[in-house]
């Protein structure tokens, strides 16, 4: 799931960084995006900048989550700890975007539950 977010956020951030004017023009003229901009009450340029900032921040957290997942699979306690912390960060963010982010909320909860199980703790203790 982190890879999916990394790709989508990366594409958005990269598009804005490379072709800012075209990105703003898309928000200004595309019928679906134009309605969204109007509903949000922001200018297209402000919304584009907000999307860029949000996607850039999300990309950093996602890359950290991918590294933490790899370290967790390798049995490293630091990876497990980072994975738990990042899952706790994911929960409020995904709840705010409900129902779109429902899958990520469920994944964060599942991650926390599975990593807190006694057999998971025992596995890390052996490593």
C-alpha positions in Angstrom: 0.0 0.0 0.0 2.9 2.3 0.7 4.2 1.8 -2.8 0.8 2.9 -4.2 0.9 6.0 -2.2 4.5 6.7 -3.1 3.7 6.4 -6.8 0.6 8.6 -6.7 2.1 11.2 -4.4 5.4 11.1 -6.3 3.6 11.7 -9.6 1.6 14.6 -8.2 4.7 16.3 -6.6 6.9 15.7 -9.6 4.2 17.0 -12.0 3.8 20.2 -9.9 7.6 20.7 -9.7 8.2 20.2 -13.4 5.1 21.8 -14.9 3.5 24.1 -12.2 1.6 26.3 -14.7 0.1 23.3 -16.4 -0.9 21.7 -13.1 -2.6 24.9 -12.0 -4.3 25.2 -15.5 -5.6 21.7 -15.0 -7.2 22.7 -11.7 -8.6 25.8 -13.4 -10.1 24.3 -16.5 -10.9 20.6 -16.0 -14.6 20.4 -15.2 -14.3 18.0 -12.3 -11.3 19.8 -10.8 -12.9 23.2 -11.3 -15.9 22.1 -9.2 -13.6 20.8 -6.5 -11.6 24.0 -6.4 -14.8 26.0 -6.1 -16.1 23.7 -3.3 -12.9 23.9 -1.3 -12.8 27.7 -1.6 -9.2 28.0 -2.6 -7.6 29.5 -5.7 -6.3 26.9 -8.1 -2.7 28.0 -7.4 -3.2 27.6 -3.7 -4.8 24.2 -4.0 -2.0 23.1 -6.3 0.6 24.3 -3.8 -1.2 22.5 -1.0 -1.4 19.3 -3.0 2.3 19.5 -3.7 3.2 20.1 0.0 0.9 17.3 1.1 2.2 14.9 -1.5 5.8 15.7 -0.7 5.3 15.1 3.0 3.4 11.9 2.4 6.1 10.7 0.1 8.7 11.2 2.8 6.6 9.2 5.3 5.9 6.5 2.8 9.5 6.0 2.0 10.2 5.7 5.7 7.3 3.2 6.0 8.8 1.1 3.2 12.2 1.1 4.9 10.6 0.3 8.2 8.6 -2.6 6.7 11.8 -4.0 5.2 13.6 -3.7 8.5 10.7 -5.4 10.2 10.8 -8.3 7.8 14.5 -8.6 8.5 13.6 -8.9 12.2 15.1 -5.7 13.4 13.5 -4.2 16.5 14.1 -0.7 15.2 12.1 -1.4 12.1 9.3 -2.8 14.2 9.3 0.3 16.4 9.4 2.7 13.4 6.6 0.7 11.7 4.4 1.0 14.8 5.0 4.7 15.1 4.3 5.3 11.4 1.1 3.2 11.7 0.0 5.4 14.6 0.6 8.5 12.4 -1.4 6.9 9.6 -4.5 6.4 11.7 -5.6 10.0 12.3 -4.6 11.0 8.8 -6.6 8.2 7.2 -9.6 8.8 9.5 -9.7 12.5 8.4 -10.0 11.4 4.7 -12.8 8.9 5.5 -14.2 7.0 3.6 -11.6 7.3 0.8 -8.8 6.2 3.1 -10.7 3.4 4.8 -8.4 0.7 3.4 -5.3 2.5 4.9 -7.1 2.8 8.2 -7.8 -0.9 8.2 -4.2 -1.7 7.2 -2.8 0.5 9.9 -5.0 -1.2 12.5 -4.0 -4.6 11.2 -0.3 -3.7 11.4 -0.6 -2.6 14.9 -2.6 -5.6 16.0 -0.3 -8.1 14.3 2.9 -6.4 15.6 1.5 -6.4 19.2 0.7 -10.1 19.2 2.8 -12.3 21.6 4.1 -14.4 18.8 5.3 -11.3 16.9 7.0 -10.0 20.0 8.6 -13.4 20.6 9.9 -13.5 17.0 11.7 -10.1 17.5 13.0 -11.3 20.9 14.8 -14.2 19.1 16.4 -12.0 16.5 
